[in-house]
Amino acid sequence: MKILIAGGAGFIGSHLGDKLIAKNHQVLVLDDLSSGRKENINPQAQFIKLDINSQKLGKVIADFKPEAIYHLAAQKSVSVSFLDPKLDAQINIIGSLNILQEALKQKVKRFIFVSSAAVYGAIKKRPTPERVKTEPLSPYGLNKLVFEKYLPILVNHKLIWTVIRPANVYGPRQDTQGEAGVIAIFINNIINNSPLNVNGDGQQTRDYVYVADLVQGLVKALKKRGGIFNIGTGQERTVNDLVKYLKEISKKEIKVKKRVALQGEIKYSCLDLGEAQKELNFKPQFSIKKGLELTYQWFKNKK
């Protein structure tokens, strides 16, 4: 199958590209390299450097003729979305609409959008199912949700669309800059003998899913019916838990610095996997400790 990955040079997109190529699919990666890295891209994939807001996007899709598009290209920082909400909307809404419209124009059969658990906001029900009322706390979460809501309105049975709402993803190749990847940042600091900055009391929870498990869900979505699906582990871990596990894995003394909680940061988050289990036959394969161990070793070997 010919598959286009928008944002395919990024952390998640590049792992997805590897898996699809291993399954003998023909992959075209689109990425403007604003946060993705060219070295992440599988050498067997085609690559075009392009912004999803570009007017050239239609021709690229028309020339490649993909049967499916994975849309992962995004402005991914919650704090940037507060500082520059117009930029966030330009990429996460307008850019997304650009790629969707071109997909419809070129009669692409499947469109898989990687959204975010940030669409839920501070939901009391945990693990959180897809059907709850969404109350995002940041422009980032809001704009992801806005584009989700465009899909059934604009698509109208013209293609099969799927929304994947990942929990907090971690693993090899994750960016160690910014606030998005706490595990990558922590591991990088441990390797460099720097203290770990913990926001608030460290009791905030997340559902941490290893990148290979998310990719498993994304690949399974390629052959199943459309819809909205959470992908995670269904288990909550605190930031303090991460510190404890990484101390055991690294066998190092770790210094922790407490700081003020970030604006728009959700206190507790955990996803219900019922729909993904039933419809996608999804089951996470990596425990938090196994995933952390693999990630730590990758970063350590990279140094």
NORUR-V185856 format. One record per backbone hydrogen bond with DSSP energy under -1.0 kcal/mol. CO is the residue of the C=O (numbers start at 1). NH is the residue of the N-H. If there is no record, write none. Layout:
{{CO & NH} {CO & NH}}
//
This chain:
{{1 & 26} {2 & 67} {2 & 68} {3 & 28} {4 & 70} {5 & 8} {5 & 30} {6 & 72} {7 & 10} {9 & 37} {10 & 14} {11 & 15} {12 & 16} {13 & 17} {14 & 18} {15 & 19} {16 & 20} {17 & 21} {18 & 22} {19 & 23} {20 & 25} {21 & 24} {26 & 3} {27 & 46} {28 & 5} {29 & 48} {30 & 7} {30 & 8} {37 & 40} {38 & 41} {42 & 45} {46 & 29} {48 & 31} {51 & 54} {54 & 57} {56 & 60} {57 & 61} {58 & 62} {59 & 63} {60 & 64} {61 & 65} {67 & 110} {68 & 4} {69 & 112} {70 & 6} {71 & 114} {77 & 81} {78 & 82} {79 & 83} {80 & 84} {84 & 88} {85 & 89} {86 & 90} {87 & 91} {88 & 92} {89 & 93} {89 & 94} {90 & 95} {93 & 97} {94 & 98} {95 & 99} {96 & 100} {97 & 101} {98 & 102} {99 & 103} {100 & 104} {101 & 105} {102 & 106} {103 & 108} {104 & 107} {109 & 160} {110 & 69} {111 & 162} {112 & 71} {113 & 164} {116 & 119} {117 & 120} {120 & 135} {121 & 123} {128 & 272} {129 & 132} {138 & 142} {139 & 143} {140 & 144} {141 & 145} {142 & 146} {143 & 147} {144 & 148} {145 & 149} {146 & 150} {147 & 151} {150 & 154} {151 & 155} {155 & 158} {160 & 111} {161 & 227} {162 & 113} {163 & 229} {164 & 115} {165 & 231} {166 & 117} {168 & 209} {170 & 211} {171 & 174} {181 & 185} {182 & 186} {183 & 187} {184 & 188} {185 & 189} {186 & 190} {187 & 191} {188 & 192} {189 & 194} {190 & 193} {196 & 257} {198 & 259} {199 & 202} {202 & 240} {204 & 239} {206 & 237} {207 & 168} {209 & 170} {210 & 213} {210 & 214} {211 & 215} {212 & 216} {213 & 217} {214 & 218} {215 & 219} {216 & 220} {217 & 221} {219 & 222} {220 & 223} {227 & 163} {229 & 165} {231 & 167} {237 & 206} {238 & 242} {239 & 243} {240 & 244} {241 & 245} {242 & 246} {243 & 247} {244 & 248} {245 & 249} {246 & 250} {247 & 251} {255 & 196} {257 & 198} {259 & 200} {262 & 265} {267 & 205} {270 & 128} {273 & 277} {274 & 278} {275 & 279} {276 & 280} {276 & 282} {287 & 291} {288 & 292} {289 & 293} {290 & 294} {291 & 295} {292 & 296} {293 & 297} {294 & 298} {295 & 299} {296 & 300} {297 & 301} {298 & 302}}
//
